[in-house]
Amino acid sequence: MGLTQQIGASSLIKPGVIDNTAARPASPYEGQIIFQKDTDQLLVWNGTAWVIPNSPAQNPQGLELVQSQTISSSVSYLEMLNVFSASYDNYRVVINNIQSTSSLGMCFYLGTNSTSGLYYGSLYYDQFGGGATSTFRSNGLNIGYVGLTDSAGANGGYSFDLNAPYLTKQKTYHGTYDGRNFAGWCGGLIASSSSFTGIRFLNETGNLTAGTIRIYGYRNS
């Protein structure tokens, strides 16, 4: 049997093809090439980090998609595992077309650590039709109100930055807040120096039923 018959395109074994960041080789050799399916990326190990081979700089600055998940059925929360790592210190979370059984706030907590006393959030917003600026402050089991969910799917999307979730330091977040007829600013603190690799998103009182959440890493160099 020829070599192409054993490891060709029709082979059940496909060397170098991996599912996600967590499946990258633990001890890569310099020049090793992999294809990562969840981000559709060809990557090469340069001796220090996984880099994009078709970039002139071999390590472009900016945002890189780390993980994307779509809600296709009613769930109490959406969990994204192995999304934070030493590859990035800071992340951008983008939430699009989110729907829920209750048109209330979108919340999150890190890992499975839904613990009171760790999550401090502030929200300031104005209604487009006028009126006084409104505020909301929380210290609960999660970060509350990073955006609004909607049972009719009227919200196009919103985003926020999450700083240092993987690092053994306290974490912060900040972003814009958008609702049906108001907008503002949200931000706060996660008072934990633990290292987290995952995150959970949930509605304040109901289930999530549709939408897509993408998390991007800010490249360190």
C-alpha positions as CSV (number, residue, x, y, z in Angstrom):
1,M,0.0,0.0,0.0
2,G,1.4,3.4,-1.0
3,L,2.0,6.3,1.4
4,T,-0.8,8.4,-0.2
5,Q,-3.2,5.6,0.4
6,Q,-2.4,5.5,4.1
7,I,-2.4,9.2,4.9
8,G,-4.1,10.7,2.0
9,A,-7.2,12.9,1.9
10,S,-9.5,10.0,2.4
11,S,-7.6,8.6,5.4
12,L,-9.4,8.5,8.8
13,I,-6.2,9.9,10.3
14,K,-5.6,13.6,9.4
15,P,-2.3,14.7,10.9
16,G,-2.2,18.3,11.9
17,V,-5.9,18.9,11.9
18,I,-7.2,19.9,15.4
19,D,-10.6,21.0,16.7
20,N,-9.8,24.1,18.8
21,T,-7.1,25.9,20.8
22,A,-7.2,23.4,23.7
23,A,-6.2,20.6,21.2
24,R,-3.0,22.3,20.0
25,P,0.1,20.1,20.5
26,A,1.5,20.4,24.0
27,S,5.1,20.1,22.9
28,P,5.3,21.5,19.3
29,Y,8.6,21.6,17.3
30,E,9.7,24.6,15.5
31,G,8.2,24.7,12.0
32,Q,5.2,22.4,12.9
33,I,2.1,23.3,11.0
34,I,-1.5,22.7,12.1
35,F,-5.0,23.5,10.9
36,Q,-7.5,24.6,13.5
37,K,-11.0,23.8,12.5
38,D,-13.1,26.1,14.8
39,T,-11.2,29.2,13.5
40,D,-10.3,28.0,10.0
41,Q,-6.7,28.9,10.6
42,L,-3.4,27.5,9.3
43,L,-0.8,28.1,12.1
44,V,2.9,27.4,12.4
45,W,5.0,27.1,15.6
46,N,7.9,29.6,15.4
47,G,9.6,28.2,18.5
48,T,7.8,30.6,20.8
49,A,4.1,30.9,19.7
50,W,1.6,29.7,17.1
51,V,1.6,32.3,14.3
52,I,-0.2,32.9,11.0
53,P,2.2,31.8,8.2
54,N,0.7,34.0,5.5
55,S,1.3,37.3,7.3
56,P,4.3,39.3,6.3
57,A,5.0,39.9,10.0
58,Q,4.3,36.2,10.9
59,N,2.6,37.6,14.0
60,P,0.1,40.3,13.1
61,Q,-1.2,42.8,15.7
62,G,-4.9,43.1,16.4
63,L,-7.8,40.9,17.2
64,E,-7.9,37.2,16.5
65,L,-11.1,35.1,16.7
66,V,-10.6,32.5,19.5
67,Q,-14.1,30.9,19.7
68,S,-17.6,31.3,18.3
69,Q,-20.8,29.7,19.6
70,T,-24.4,29.9,18.4
71,I,-27.4,29.2,20.6
72,S,-29.8,26.9,18.7
73,S,-32.1,25.9,21.5
74,S,-33.4,27.1,24.8
75,V,-30.7,26.9,27.5
76,S,-30.3,28.3,31.0
77,Y,-26.7,29.5,30.1
78,L,-24.2,29.3,27.3
79,E,-20.8,28.0,28.3
80,M,-17.6,28.6,26.3
81,L,-14.8,26.3,27.5
82,N,-11.1,26.7,27.0
83,V,-11.5,30.1,25.5
84,F,-8.9,32.0,27.7
85,S,-5.3,31.1,27.7
86,A,-1.7,32.4,28.0
87,S,-1.9,33.4,24.3
88,Y,-3.8,36.6,25.1
89,D,-4.0,38.9,28.2
90,N,-7.2,40.7,27.1
91,Y,-10.3,39.8,25.1
92,R,-13.2,41.4,23.2
93,V,-16.7,39.7,23.6
94,V,-19.2,40.3,20.8
95,I,-22.8,39.3,21.3
96,N,-25.1,39.3,18.2
97,N,-28.9,38.8,17.8
98,I,-29.4,37.5,21.3
99,Q,-32.9,36.3,22.2
100,S,-34.3,35.0,25.4
101,T,-37.5,34.1,27.2
102,S,-37.2,37.3,29.3
103,S,-36.3,40.7,27.8
104,L,-33.9,41.6,30.6
105,G,-30.2,41.9,31.2
106,M,-27.4,39.8,29.8
107,C,-25.1,38.5,32.5
108,F,-21.9,36.5,32.8
109,Y,-19.5,34.9,35.2
110,L,-16.1,33.2,34.8
111,G,-15.6,29.5,34.8
112,T,-18.2,27.9,37.0
113,N,-17.5,30.4,39.8
114,S,-20.9,31.9,40.5
115,T,-20.0,33.3,43.9
116,S,-21.3,36.3,45.7
117,G,-18.7,38.9,46.6
118,L,-16.6,38.6,43.5
119,Y,-18.6,40.5,40.8
120,Y,-19.0,44.2,40.9
121,G,-20.7,46.0,38.1
122,S,-22.0,49.5,37.2
123,L,-24.3,50.6,34.5
124,Y,-25.1,54.2,33.4
125,Y,-27.6,54.9,30.6
126,D,-29.8,57.6,29.0
127,Q,-33.1,57.0,27.3
128,F,-33.3,58.4,23.7
129,G,-36.5,60.2,24.4
130,G,-35.0,62.2,27.3
131,G,-35.2,62.1,31.0
132,A,-32.6,61.7,33.7
133,T,-29.6,59.4,33.5
134,S,-30.3,56.1,35.1
135,T,-27.8,54.0,37.1
136,F,-27.6,50.4,38.2
137,R,-25.1,48.9,40.5
138,S,-24.6,45.2,41.4
139,N,-22.6,42.9,43.6
140,G,-24.0,39.4,43.2
141,L,-23.4,36.0,41.8
142,N,-22.4,37.3,38.4
143,I,-21.8,40.5,36.3
144,G,-25.2,41.8,35.5
145,Y,-26.3,44.0,32.6
146,V,-23.6,44.0,29.9
147,G,-26.5,44.3,27.4
148,L,-30.1,43.6,26.9
149,T,-31.7,40.4,25.7
150,D,-34.9,40.4,23.8
151,S,-37.7,37.9,23.2
152,A,-38.3,39.3,19.7
153,G,-34.6,39.4,18.6
154,A,-34.7,43.1,18.0
155,N,-31.2,43.7,19.3
156,G,-28.5,43.6,16.6
157,G,-25.6,43.3,19.1
158,Y,-23.2,44.8,21.6
159,S,-19.7,44.2,22.9
160,F,-17.4,44.6,25.8
161,D,-13.7,44.1,26.7
162,L,-12.6,41.6,29.3
163,N,-9.2,42.1,30.8
164,A,-6.9,39.5,32.4
165,P,-9.4,36.5,32.8
166,Y,-6.5,34.0,32.5
167,L,-4.0,36.0,34.5
168,T,-3.6,35.5,38.2
169,K,-4.8,39.1,38.8
170,Q,-8.1,40.8,39.4
171,K,-10.1,41.2,36.3
172,T,-12.0,44.2,34.8
173,Y,-14.5,44.7,32.0
174,H,-15.9,47.7,30.2
175,G,-18.1,48.3,27.2
176,T,-21.1,50.0,25.7
177,Y,-24.7,49.2,26.8
178,D,-27.5,49.1,24.2
179,G,-31.2,48.5,24.7
180,R,-34.4,49.0,22.8
181,N,-34.6,52.8,23.5
182,F,-31.5,53.7,25.5
183,A,-27.7,53.4,25.5
184,G,-24.9,53.9,27.9
185,W,-21.8,52.5,29.5
186,C,-21.1,49.4,31.7
187,G,-18.0,48.3,33.5
188,G,-16.8,46.7,36.7
189,L,-14.5,44.4,38.6
190,I,-14.1,40.6,39.1
191,A,-12.4,40.5,42.5
192,S,-10.6,37.2,41.9
193,S,-6.9,36.5,41.2
194,S,-7.7,33.0,40.0
195,S,-6.9,31.9,36.4
196,F,-10.0,31.1,34.4
197,T,-10.2,29.3,31.0
198,G,-14.0,29.5,30.5
199,I,-17.0,31.8,30.8
200,R,-20.8,31.4,31.1
201,F,-23.5,33.8,29.7
202,L,-27.0,33.9,31.0
203,N,-30.2,36.0,31.1
204,E,-31.2,37.7,34.4
205,T,-34.3,35.6,34.8
206,G,-35.0,33.5,31.7
207,N,-33.4,31.1,29.2
208,L,-31.3,32.1,26.2
209,T,-33.0,30.9,23.0
210,A,-30.9,32.3,20.0
211,G,-27.9,34.3,19.1
212,T,-24.2,34.1,18.5
213,I,-21.3,35.0,20.9
214,R,-17.8,35.4,19.6
215,I,-14.7,36.0,21.7
216,Y,-11.6,37.6,20.2
217,G,-8.1,37.8,21.7
218,Y,-6.0,41.0,21.6
219,R,-2.6,39.8,20.4
220,N,0.2,40.6,22.8
221,S,2.8,41.3,20.1
